[in-house]
Amino acid sequence: MVMAITPRLMRVREAARFLGISLRTLEKHRTYGTGPLYRKVGGRVLYSVEDVMDWTAGGARHSPSETTPTRVFPARPLTQEERESL
């Protein structure tokens, strides 16, 4: 019998370190709704490795001129046009 492994969950500080961004930037992404999916467990915010990797995949490119339908937005309030493109 094969048992499924539960996805690894990271706290905010660990997720920011994993992404190579500041803790404050990750908090801003959460506030503006531009960051990876997160979970609230009790009073803690947790990120799964899979959700963080899925979020970063939106910014994957082969060259600077490549355009794809997905995008990782900056940590700021989105414009109306950006919200509509989601």
C-alpha positions in Angstrom: 0.0 0.0 0.0 1.3 3.5 -1.0 0.6 6.4 1.4 0.2 9.9 0.0 2.6 12.5 1.5 0.9 15.7 2.7 2.3 18.8 1.0 5.0 20.6 3.0 3.7 23.8 4.6 5.9 26.8 5.3 5.4 29.8 7.6 5.7 33.3 6.1 9.4 33.8 6.9 10.3 30.4 5.5 8.3 31.0 2.3 9.9 34.4 1.8 13.4 32.9 2.2 12.4 30.0 -0.2 11.3 32.6 -2.8 14.3 34.9 -2.3 12.1 37.9 -1.5 11.7 40.0 1.7 9.2 39.1 4.3 7.5 42.5 3.7 7.2 41.9 0.0 5.5 38.5 0.6 3.1 40.2 3.1 2.3 42.9 0.5 1.5 40.2 -2.1 -0.9 38.6 0.4 -2.5 41.9 1.2 -3.0 42.8 -2.5 -4.0 39.4 -3.6 -1.1 39.1 -6.0 0.8 36.3 -4.2 0.7 32.6 -3.9 -2.3 30.8 -2.3 -2.0 30.6 1.4 -3.8 28.9 4.3 -4.9 30.3 7.7 -4.5 27.7 10.4 -5.4 29.2 13.7 -3.6 32.6 13.6 -0.9 31.4 11.3 -0.4 32.0 7.6 1.0 28.9 5.8 2.1 28.4 2.3 2.5 25.0 0.6 5.6 24.4 -1.5 3.4 23.3 -4.4 1.3 26.5 -4.3 4.4 28.7 -4.2 6.0 26.8 -7.1 2.7 27.1 -9.1 2.7 30.9 -8.4 6.3 31.3 -9.6 5.5 29.3 -12.8 3.4 32.2 -14.0 6.7 34.2 -14.5 8.5 31.5 -16.4 9.9 32.6 -19.8 12.4 31.4 -22.4 13.3 34.9 -23.5 12.5 38.5 -22.7 10.4 38.9 -25.8 8.2 35.9 -25.0 4.6 36.7 -23.9 2.4 34.2 -22.2 -1.1 34.5 -20.8 0.1 34.2 -17.2 2.0 36.7 -15.2 3.4 37.3 -11.7 2.3 40.8 -10.7 4.3 43.2 -8.5 3.3 43.6 -4.8 1.0 46.6 -5.3 -2.7 47.2 -5.8 -3.6 46.0 -9.3 -5.1 48.3 -12.0 -8.5 47.6 -13.4 -6.9 46.2 -16.6 -4.6 43.9 -14.6 -7.5 42.6 -12.5 -9.5 41.8 -15.6 -6.6 39.8 -17.1 -6.6 37.4 -14.2 
